[in-house]
Amino acid sequence: MIIRLGYVAMSTVVKNASPSKTMTVTNFSKLLDRDAAIRKLERLGSENLQNTLRLLRHNRAHDIMVFRFSSRLIPLIGHEMLGDWDPITILSAEFQELGSYAKQSGMRVSFHPDHFTVLSTPKEDVLRKSVEDLERHTAMLNAMGLGVEAMCNIHVGGSYGDKEKAAKRFIQNFSTLRPEVQRRLTLENDDKTFTAQETLDIAEKVGAPMVLDIHHHAVNNNGEDAADLWPRIRQTWSRQESEQSEQAAIVLPPKIHVSSPKSESEPRSHADYVEVGPLFAFLRAIASTTPKLDIMIEAKMKDGALFRLMEDLKMQEGVSVLDQASIQL
């Protein structure tokens, strides 16, 4: 099994390269010249995109081929005060440069919209804002010139007192999304509500790939073994080559999320680094049936955690190092 490691949005190694510089609504409102205030938002967005490009160059230098973009690239995008503002078009050159570099480098990139983007909600206004957010993420990926291999990962959402009804709402609301938005979505189990088993059932029904978070599974399960669920999870990453095709083709390797508990008293919070033991036990369990796997590291130390995990993986039996951010098991 070939395993590639990636990390989320920001670097703890590259200095002064935040991709999430922002402006508060309060500060925006204080600026009397609205046009000047919007220009400032656009400058911040441009800086965020340029810093993201810096991170991609850093990644390429260290053979890191899996990366998640910040969802805060454009400050205040989607806010009701700025309904007539189209920053994605205005910053199209920066988006195009970012996407071109990712494609030329062969990087797998993605988004993870914030927790307020939920399709299981019973509230119409929340659903409307959630759909609008998914459309914005899709528009950013389109502006980068990236195909549906660049995906957006979401959770199922809250249960709102009735998990079965919430799951049905998710499935119904998912079905109303534009087909392109649907094709870009992956579903991830969460740490409090929808377990890996429950998320997998929904992913199979809507035809979306599932991202298994093994930390979330450890703190939210009904006794299922993640390795036992894996054959079905892996199958969600299959795609029909055409409507007439009888055999599915794997377009992307399956992806999982990894992190470690911060402490015994805070088992759901993320530690600075990833403990290699639980992760490696899972990898050994699935290696014989999984040719390729991508791992998104969600530890607090970002790429610093990636580099430490690589050092720890090098010490494990059966591991061959392929480059600075990938191994073969």
Steps between C-alpha positions, in 0.01 A plus 500: 500500500631842400416766758525875448482746789343844489400776739243774550506858374781660704870438558687508829826485305454779242481834680267790422295299253149502644234417238223622729560871561164661565304806603219501753153619408539770766818636347350486151199697621723766653648587159287784365613455140332169401692470175830544684391242758423250225837569335664418834313168512624426149859579598471263795354232273785549254754465783331182618514349152864599455587350838318181403715488187808538723378200701453292184858581400614398847302179463653421164850550639418241768310257274168575675230420245189517720378837628182662626431863414376738766130578463580855613690604189261790437407698814127560553405322176130417509417753772160660457656847495693407186236338282604697193871420535661238272855451630554166324471669161706799613779271625472258208867539400618404848264204514614383157867522597435296813310230315753481219783443747305228680423323170852529364637361826251213510366601839175375647326803647170542679284719721321429828214752538441620855276325750207735435460346152252221576252322277320318784355823639120543535538879465446641153729801550786281624451265205498791255824638644654152496419449133634847420825413681540177303437693180772751597750222567412346164542839333847541653610160374359583157688832504816298564423292193479180705272211416285294735812324627531809724235432761323654797470296818201546731341335802142377495413756769292506816229255601259768630345253743429230241798354318292289261301803383817706473659234279195499274512881477866483405428252222208707371694828512805339340280391209396861432858623455626565150665183359843668487477592869392145584797353311743716696378389845649245736342405835689461827395341828503739795603475864159545666205422276523290183730200542711349224238228447216752478696734273592207276134399467415854386802527268395181324143628458603835347795361303767713671848380600557470875801639685563291810626698798658240727525739797130584475422131468696422817288743706165446324403146406263221588767236533585467129859437396619756244691232309180295466322801347789576267405279200169685468664839560761426234225407257338844533806639321412303188347684207317373194701578188170552315135412538559194283805381690456196720830544683586788731830679464688655791557864409659604829660295775288483814580768757494485878545760772736444791563679827556400859317592822638804681468323837293246691283782632458650151480194274323682216747791477798468267854460628798683350632182338372159387567192709629243254380183677120510443545631146752234404281222642219613270732531201628147549142371518402648162831484311437173317176626342589865438752582226512873576391720788520873571513623859396848611670591827285720724749546783558849638860520378391459136799425274720477809285204608535350152879509513503342848254230393724416204791449740286274718372301202856438381560301817206262447546148370419454132524868408701623201551872456408624150569871549470771765123456544407150383574142592425150380365241741 
